[in-house]
Amino acid sequence: MQAEYDFSQGVRGKHAQGMQQGYTVVVHKLDGTTEERAFLLPQGVVALDADVQAYFPDSEAVNRALRGLIQLVPYRKHS
């Protein structure tokens, strides 16, 4: 990161909600044409709010915590 970059006015997670709906990327090609590509988040992707992410920095930490909680919930067969 260059020293002259200033992110002091940045807003963390500003685009997170929109990204959950999917997003479109416009690719500008060397020949002057453009192409739009639509992307959807894979099924099962979960976004964490910043305050939660501070405690659970990766998938392994989240899954470990949730597995601990699952043991506290009475088993209920899903149909």
TORGU-530201 format. One record per residue: y negated, z, x negated of N, C-alpha, C in turn. Coordinates in Angstrom, 3 decimals, m for minus. Layout:
% residues N
<ny: Y | nz: Z | nx: X | cay: Y | caz: Z | cax: X | cy: Y | cz: Z | cx: X>
...
This chain:
% residues 79
<ny: 1.172 | nz: 0.000 | nx: m0.856 | cay: 0.000 | caz: 0.000 | cax: 0.000 | cy: m1.229 | cz: 0.000 | cx: m0.897>
<ny: m2.131 | nz: m0.889 | nx: m0.613 | cay: m3.364 | caz: m0.993 | cax: m1.392 | cy: m4.298 | cz: 0.172 | cx: m1.068>
<ny: m5.029 | nz: 0.668 | nx: m2.071 | cay: m5.940 | caz: 1.801 | cax: m1.884 | cy: m7.045 | cz: 1.482 | cx: m0.884>
<ny: m7.445 | nz: 0.222 | nx: m0.786 | cay: m8.550 | caz: m0.134 | cax: 0.113 | cy: m8.147 | cz: m0.236 | cx: 1.582>
<ny: m6.853 | nz: m0.164 | nx: 1.879 | cay: m6.423 | caz: m0.184 | cax: 3.271 | cy: m6.820 | cz: 1.123 | cx: 3.947>
<ny: m7.424 | nz: 1.014 | nx: 5.115 | cay: m7.901 | caz: 2.211 | cax: 5.818 | cy: m7.275 | cz: 2.253 | cx: 7.206>
<ny: m6.370 | nz: 3.172 | nx: 7.407 | cay: m5.708 | caz: 3.330 | cax: 8.697 | cy: m6.185 | cz: 4.588 | cx: 9.415>
<ny: m7.311 | nz: 5.138 | nx: 8.989 | cay: m7.790 | caz: 6.394 | cax: 9.563 | cy: m8.121 | cz: 6.272 | cx: 11.051>
<ny: m8.435 | nz: 5.080 | nx: 11.525 | cay: m8.737 | caz: 4.872 | cax: 12.939 | cy: m7.525 | cz: 4.317 | cx: 13.702>
<ny: m6.382 | nz: 4.235 | nx: 13.033 | cay: m5.179 | caz: 3.707 | cax: 13.662 | cy: m4.638 | cz: 4.650 | cx: 14.726>
<ny: m3.909 | nz: 4.085 | nx: 15.658 | cay: m3.303 | caz: 4.870 | cax: 16.732 | cy: m1.793 | cz: 4.694 | cx: 16.628>
<ny: m1.104 | nz: 5.773 | nx: 16.313 | cay: 0.349 | caz: 5.712 | cax: 16.163 | cy: 1.002 | cz: 5.443 | cx: 17.522>
<ny: 1.933 | nz: 4.501 | nx: 17.563 | cay: 2.675 | caz: 4.200 | cax: 18.780 | cy: 1.897 | cz: 3.382 | cx: 19.801>
<ny: 0.787 | nz: 2.805 | nx: 19.390 | cay: m0.091 | caz: 2.064 | cax: 20.300 | cy: 0.652 | cz: 0.959 | cx: 21.062>
<ny: 1.585 | nz: 0.315 | nx: 20.432 | cay: 2.286 | caz: m0.810 | cax: 21.056 | cy: 3.721 | cz: m0.476 | cx: 21.450>
<ny: 4.113 | nz: 0.782 | nx: 21.325 | cay: 5.510 | caz: 1.157 | cax: 21.551 | cy: 5.983 | cz: 0.858 | cx: 22.963>
<ny: 5.187 | nz: 1.182 | nx: 23.967 | cay: 5.632 | caz: 0.964 | cax: 25.348 | cy: 5.807 | cz: m0.525 | cx: 25.634>
<ny: 4.880 | nz: m1.330 | nx: 25.174 | cay: 5.003 | caz: m2.771 | cax: 25.365 | cy: 6.219 | cz: m3.346 | cx: 24.674>
<ny: 6.556 | nz: m2.807 | nx: 23.514 | cay: 7.714 | caz: m3.302 | cax: 22.772 | cy: 9.011 | cz: m3.037 | cx: 23.531>
<ny: 9.056 | nz: m1.961 | nx: 24.306 | cay: 10.266 | caz: m1.656 | cax: 25.071 | cy: 10.513 | cz: m2.705 | cx: 26.143>
<ny: 9.466 | nz: m3.377 | nx: 26.594 | cay: 9.608 | caz: m4.427 | cax: 27.601 | cy: 10.028 | cz: m5.748 | cx: 26.969>
<ny: 10.027 | nz: m5.823 | nx: 25.648 | cay: 10.274 | caz: m7.059 | cax: 24.928 | cy: 8.957 | cz: m7.601 | cx: 24.423>
<ny: 9.005 | nz: m8.601 | nx: 23.589 | cay: 7.781 | caz: m9.141 | cax: 23.028 | cy: 7.987 | cz: m10.597 | cx: 22.643>
<ny: 6.877 | nz: m11.289 | nx: 22.464 | cay: 6.892 | caz: m12.694 | cax: 22.090 | cy: 6.183 | cz: m12.855 | cx: 20.759>
<ny: 6.777 | nz: m13.641 | nx: 19.871 | cay: 6.184 | caz: m13.939 | cax: 18.576 | cy: 5.835 | cz: m15.421 | cx: 18.569>
<ny: 4.608 | nz: m15.735 | nx: 18.135 | cay: 4.202 | caz: m17.129 | cax: 17.991 | cy: 4.337 | cz: m17.493 | cx: 16.519>
<ny: 5.156 | nz: m18.505 | nx: 16.224 | cay: 5.392 | caz: m18.953 | cax: 14.857 | cy: 4.549 | cz: m20.195 | cx: 14.628>
<ny: 3.666 | nz: m20.134 | nx: 13.642 | cay: 2.830 | caz: m21.280 | cax: 13.277 | cy: 3.513 | cz: m21.991 | cx: 12.106>
<ny: 3.941 | nz: m23.211 | nx: 12.346 | cay: 4.701 | caz: m23.956 | cax: 11.338 | cy: 3.764 | cz: m24.752 | cx: 10.431>
<ny: 4.271 | nz: m25.124 | nx: 9.265 | cay: 3.479 | caz: m25.854 | cax: 8.287 | cy: 3.029 | cz: m27.218 | cx: 8.797>
<ny: 3.786 | nz: m27.808 | nx: 9.726 | cay: 3.414 | caz: m29.134 | cax: 10.234 | cy: 2.346 | cz: m29.063 | cx: 11.328>
<ny: 1.833 | nz: m27.852 | nx: 11.605 | cay: 0.767 | caz: m27.690 | cax: 12.587 | cy: 1.247 | cz: m27.339 | cx: 13.989>
<ny: 2.541 | nz: m27.397 | nx: 14.223 | cay: 3.068 | caz: m27.044 | cax: 15.541 | cy: 3.283 | cz: m25.531 | cx: 15.626>
<ny: 3.422 | nz: m25.059 | nx: 16.853 | cay: 3.725 | caz: m23.651 | cax: 17.060 | cy: 4.972 | cz: m23.528 | cx: 17.915>
<ny: 5.628 | nz: m22.424 | nx: 17.784 | cay: 6.838 | caz: m22.155 | cax: 18.555 | cy: 6.776 | cz: m20.698 | cx: 19.012>
<ny: 7.063 | nz: m20.458 | nx: 20.278 | cay: 7.114 | caz: m19.097 | cax: 20.792 | cy: 8.562 | cz: m18.634 | cx: 20.842>
<ny: 8.772 | nz: m17.432 | nx: 20.359 | cay: 10.112 | caz: m16.845 | cax: 20.384 | cy: 10.041 | cz: m15.514 | cx: 21.115>
<ny: 10.888 | nz: m15.349 | nx: 22.127 | cay: 10.924 | caz: m14.116 | cax: 22.914 | cy: 12.013 | cz: m13.202 | cx: 22.382>
<ny: 11.694 | nz: m11.935 | nx: 22.282 | cay: 12.649 | caz: m10.949 | cax: 21.788 | cy: 12.746 | cz: m9.799 | cx: 22.779>
<ny: 13.951 | nz: m9.332 | nx: 22.999 | cay: 14.203 | caz: m8.144 | cax: 23.806 | cy: 14.883 | cz: m7.122 | cx: 22.909>
<ny: 14.588 | nz: m5.855 | nx: 23.133 | cay: 15.273 | caz: m4.825 | cax: 22.368 | cy: 16.733 | cz: m4.784 | cx: 22.792>
<ny: 17.623 | nz: m4.576 | nx: 21.850 | cay: 19.045 | caz: m4.506 | cax: 22.199 | cy: 19.325 | cz: m3.368 | cx: 23.171>
<ny: 20.331 | nz: m3.549 | nx: 24.004 | cay: 20.717 | caz: m2.515 | cax: 24.955 | cy: 21.064 | cz: m1.238 | cx: 24.200>
<ny: 20.603 | nz: m0.118 | nx: 24.705 | cay: 20.892 | caz: 1.165 | cax: 24.084 | cy: 19.814 | cz: 1.651 | cx: 23.137>
<ny: 18.827 | nz: 0.814 | nx: 22.833 | cay: 17.746 | caz: 1.243 | cax: 21.944 | cy: 16.859 | cz: 2.233 | cx: 22.685>
<ny: 16.558 | nz: 3.329 | nx: 22.028 | cay: 15.719 | caz: 4.375 | cax: 22.598 | cy: 14.569 | cz: 4.619 | cx: 21.628>
<ny: 13.350 | nz: 4.671 | nx: 22.127 | cay: 12.189 | caz: 4.950 | cax: 21.286 | cy: 11.801 | cz: 6.414 | cx: 21.432>
<ny: 11.564 | nz: 7.070 | nx: 20.318 | cay: 11.182 | caz: 8.474 | cax: 20.318 | cy: 9.667 | cz: 8.599 | cx: 20.187>
<ny: 9.093 | nz: 9.547 | nx: 20.908 | cay: 7.684 | caz: 9.856 | cax: 20.728 | cy: 7.507 | cz: 10.476 | cx: 19.347>
<ny: 6.297 | nz: 10.364 | nx: 18.800 | cay: 6.025 | caz: 10.798 | cax: 17.432 | cy: 6.363 | cz: 12.269 | cx: 17.205>
<ny: 6.057 | nz: 13.138 | nx: 18.181 | cay: 6.331 | caz: 14.562 | cax: 17.982 | cy: 7.825 | cz: 14.845 | cx: 17.916>
<ny: 8.626 | nz: 14.093 | nx: 18.653 | cay: 10.079 | caz: 14.254 | cax: 18.620 | cy: 10.634 | cz: 13.642 | cx: 17.336>
<ny: 10.096 | nz: 12.514 | nx: 16.950 | cay: 10.569 | caz: 11.828 | cax: 15.752 | cy: 10.372 | cz: 12.677 | cx: 14.493>
<ny: 9.381 | nz: 13.562 | nx: 14.512 | cay: 9.165 | caz: 14.445 | cax: 13.365 | cy: 10.382 | cz: 15.342 | cx: 13.121>
<ny: 11.118 | nz: 15.665 | nx: 14.179 | cay: 12.304 | caz: 16.502 | cax: 14.065 | cy: 13.585 | cz: 15.698 | cx: 13.919>
<ny: 13.575 | nz: 14.475 | nx: 14.406 | cay: 14.764 | caz: 13.625 | cax: 14.394 | cy: 14.404 | cz: 12.273 | cx: 13.776>
<ny: 14.390 | nz: 12.189 | nx: 12.451 | cay: 13.882 | caz: 10.997 | cax: 11.764 | cy: 14.792 | cz: 9.775 | cx: 11.792>
<ny: 16.057 | nz: 9.945 | nx: 12.210 | cay: 16.951 | caz: 8.789 | cax: 12.213 | cy: 18.010 | cz: 8.940 | cx: 13.308>
<ny: 18.773 | nz: 7.889 | nx: 13.509 | cay: 19.795 | caz: 7.875 | cax: 14.568 | cy: 20.830 | cz: 8.968 | cx: 14.374>
<ny: 21.208 | nz: 9.224 | nx: 13.138 | cay: 22.220 | caz: 10.254 | cax: 12.873 | cy: 21.749 | cz: 11.629 | cx: 13.367>
<ny: 20.499 | nz: 11.962 | nx: 13.113 | cay: 19.952 | caz: 13.254 | cax: 13.541 | cy: 19.901 | cz: 13.350 | cx: 15.067>
<ny: 19.488 | nz: 12.272 | nx: 15.720 | cay: 19.418 | caz: 12.257 | cax: 17.191 | cy: 20.809 | cz: 12.401 | cx: 17.786>
<ny: 21.747 | nz: 11.622 | nx: 17.294 | cay: 23.106 | caz: 11.672 | cax: 17.831 | cy: 23.752 | cz: 13.034 | cx: 17.613>
<ny: 23.523 | nz: 13.653 | nx: 16.458 | cay: 24.074 | caz: 14.977 | cax: 16.183 | cy: 23.523 | cz: 15.999 | cx: 17.183>
<ny: 22.215 | nz: 15.956 | nx: 17.437 | cay: 21.600 | caz: 16.893 | cax: 18.385 | cy: 22.115 | cz: 16.656 | cx: 19.803>
<ny: 22.215 | nz: 15.405 | nx: 20.213 | cay: 22.682 | caz: 15.106 | cax: 21.566 | cy: 24.144 | cz: 15.489 | cx: 21.756>
<ny: 24.960 | nz: 15.292 | nx: 20.737 | cay: 26.369 | caz: 15.703 | cax: 20.849 | cy: 26.480 | cz: 17.209 | cx: 21.029>
<ny: 25.581 | nz: 17.952 | nx: 20.380 | cay: 25.554 | caz: 19.401 | cax: 20.568 | cy: 25.181 | cz: 19.769 | cx: 21.991>
<ny: 24.239 | nz: 19.051 | nx: 22.569 | cay: 23.837 | caz: 19.305 | cax: 23.956 | cy: 24.927 | cz: 18.925 | cx: 24.940>
<ny: 25.634 | nz: 17.851 | nx: 24.650 | cay: 26.708 | caz: 17.392 | cax: 25.542 | cy: 27.743 | cz: 18.495 | cx: 25.727>
<ny: 28.008 | nz: 19.245 | nx: 24.682 | cay: 29.004 | caz: 20.316 | cax: 24.769 | cy: 28.559 | cz: 21.443 | cx: 25.698>
<ny: 27.270 | nz: 21.527 | nx: 25.974 | cay: 26.740 | caz: 22.571 | cax: 26.858 | cy: 26.754 | cz: 22.165 | cx: 28.330>
<ny: 26.967 | nz: 20.882 | nx: 28.595 | cay: 26.917 | caz: 20.362 | cax: 29.963 | cy: 28.351 | cz: 20.272 | cx: 30.493>
<ny: 28.573 | nz: 20.787 | nx: 31.704 | cay: 29.922 | caz: 20.653 | cax: 32.293 | cy: 30.319 | cz: 19.183 | cx: 32.382>
<ny: 31.577 | nz: 18.912 | nx: 32.088 | cay: 32.075 | caz: 17.536 | cax: 32.130 | cy: 32.021 | cz: 17.009 | cx: 33.547>
<ny: 31.500 | nz: 15.809 | nx: 33.695 | cay: 31.445 | caz: 15.148 | cax: 34.995 | cy: 31.938 | cz: 13.727 | cx: 34.810>
<ny: 33.038 | nz: 13.403 | nx: 35.479 | cay: 33.586 | caz: 12.056 | cax: 35.360 | cy: 32.662 | cz: 11.079 | cx: 36.052>
<ny: 32.332 | nz: 9.986 | nx: 35.333 | cay: 31.475 | caz: 8.930 | cax: 35.909 | cy: 32.345 | cz: 7.878 | cx: 36.553>
<ny: 31.911 | nz: 7.386 | nx: 37.701 | cay: 32.699 | caz: 6.346 | cax: 38.372 | cy: 32.135 | cz: 4.996 | cx: 38.114>
